[in-house]
Amino acid sequence: MNGELLHAPVMVGEIVEALCDTPQGVIVDATVGDGGHAAALLEASSRHRLIGLDRDPEAVAVARRRLAAFGARAGVVHARFDRLGEVLAELAPGEPVSGALFDLGVSTRQLAAKGRGFSYRIDAPLDMRMDPSEALTAAEIVNEWPEAELASLFAEHGEVRFGRRVAKAVVAARPVTTTLGLVAAVSAGLPAGARRRSGHPATRVFQALRVTVNGELRLLPGALDQAMAALAAGGRVAVLSYHSGEDRIVKQSFTRAEAGWCSCPSRLPCVCGAVPALAVLNRGARLARGEEVEANPRASSARLRVAERLDAPWRATGAQSSWAPEERGERDGEEVE
Ligand SMILES: C[S@@+](CC[C@H](N)C(=O)[O-])C[C@H]1O[C@@H](n2cnc3c(N)ncnc32)[C@H](O)[C@@H]1O
């Protein structure tokens, strides 16, 4: 598209296989981004139409241009995925929902965008908002949050090594207004040995800030519940996550749906009458193939989980042979830029 740098979607074949082998209806792409997965899904199946959501207005514009070729089969709206249920009720009232896709995190185009502050490689104001109309920026967190809160967000959302020392160094460097200023403050907080280790020391700090600025983990469980509740029998939800915090939430959400959102205390037998609502289609997370990882480093941290809505299943869920988990080791807790 006019030489634009577009995000390279991850595990496209696996996503198409998972979501097109479902009853006719609407697929909702909750993180449509540049529309790569969406275009592949629409090309692969003429029985489905697609509604894409993104909180980033630039992504919405790119996806609309890219999916225009599919005419009325594709629609893209500017919305956060915690409004998924509302968007479906508005744009597809009464239509069966056959699939939901969540491809979490940040896109390559967002990382490469000059003024947005997502990348530690590009000097820019410390912003990191996916939706620039929202209030909280990375600059506010870095310059105004108490040191202890910085240290705990580095630990929780980035598993940052030497997080307390890094938080102290960031506070000492205030005001920190740019990405490269933050990189310098992070480096100053690390012992010399840690600075020489492989992988850029700022990667996890940037990930932790971005996750916090955009409330990424806070919004995910509710959005997954809305997607699972919207699915028709035989419909599937597929989630691609890129760090362990996200993947844990996906696993927990699927487990709760498998138990029919049972409200009984966990160690006691169920007496609330909950009926399993979902079947998880692969035992562990599925990983990208070696060739894909070689071609697209972002695929190295991708973990795909897929589950199918039960109640009067559209077809038996026995045909799951291709969903065995892979053995390859995973990189834990860190996205790849
Ligand atoms: C990894 S990219 C998706 C790329 C897409 N699958 C493609 O093929 O181009 C993730 C996208 O999700 C969007 N996003 C992240 N959190 C969101 C949320 N809570 N609601 C809606 N969109 C979100 C980001 O703005 C970004 O465009």
The ligand as a MOL file (V3000), in Angstrom:
LIG
                    3D

  0  0  0     0  0            999 V3000
M  V30 BEGIN CTAB
M  V30 COUNTS 27 29 0 0 0
M  V30 BEGIN ATOM
M  V30 1 C -0.2310 -6.7020 17.0020 0
M  V30 2 S -1.2290 -5.4380 16.3880 0 CHG=1
M  V30 3 C -2.4160 -6.3010 15.4090 0
M  V30 4 C -1.9440 -6.5390 14.0080 0
M  V30 5 C -2.9910 -7.1540 13.1200 0
M  V30 6 N -3.3720 -8.4730 13.5370 0
M  V30 7 C -2.5360 -7.1640 11.6750 0
M  V30 8 O -2.5620 -8.2360 11.0480 0
M  V30 9 O -2.1370 -6.1040 11.1550 0 CHG=-1
M  V30 10 C -2.1850 -5.0100 17.7670 0
M  V30 11 C -3.1950 -3.9180 17.5110 0
M  V30 12 O -4.1120 -3.9480 18.6080 0
M  V30 13 C -4.4690 -2.6480 18.9260 0
M  V30 14 N -4.9430 -2.6850 20.3060 0
M  V30 15 C -4.2300 -2.9220 21.4210 0
M  V30 16 N -5.0220 -2.9000 22.5010 0
M  V30 17 C -6.2840 -2.6760 22.0560 0
M  V30 18 C -7.5520 -2.5460 22.6950 0
M  V30 19 N -7.6750 -2.6180 24.0200 0
M  V30 20 N -8.6380 -2.3400 21.9290 0
M  V30 21 C -8.5100 -2.2530 20.5650 0
M  V30 22 N -7.3360 -2.3170 19.9200 0
M  V30 23 C -6.2330 -2.5370 20.6480 0
M  V30 24 C -3.2260 -1.8320 18.6900 0
M  V30 25 O -3.5380 -0.4780 18.4830 0
M  V30 26 C -2.6240 -2.5120 17.4660 0
M  V30 27 O -3.0400 -1.8670 16.2880 0
M  V30 END ATOM
M  V30 BEGIN BOND
M  V30 1 1 1 2
M  V30 2 1 2 3
M  V30 3 1 2 10
M  V30 4 1 3 4
M  V30 5 1 4 5
M  V30 6 1 5 6
M  V30 7 1 5 7
M  V30 8 2 7 8
M  V30 9 1 7 9
M  V30 10 1 10 11
M  V30 11 1 11 12
M  V30 12 1 11 26
M  V30 13 1 12 13
M  V30 14 1 13 14
M  V30 15 1 13 24
M  V30 16 1 14 15
M  V30 17 1 14 23
M  V30 18 2 15 16
M  V30 19 1 16 17
M  V30 20 1 17 18
M  V30 21 2 17 23
M  V30 22 1 18 19
M  V30 23 2 18 20
M  V30 24 1 20 21
M  V30 25 2 21 22
M  V30 26 1 22 23
M  V30 27 1 24 25
M  V30 28 1 24 26
M  V30 29 1 26 27
M  V30 END BOND
M  V30 END CTAB
M  END
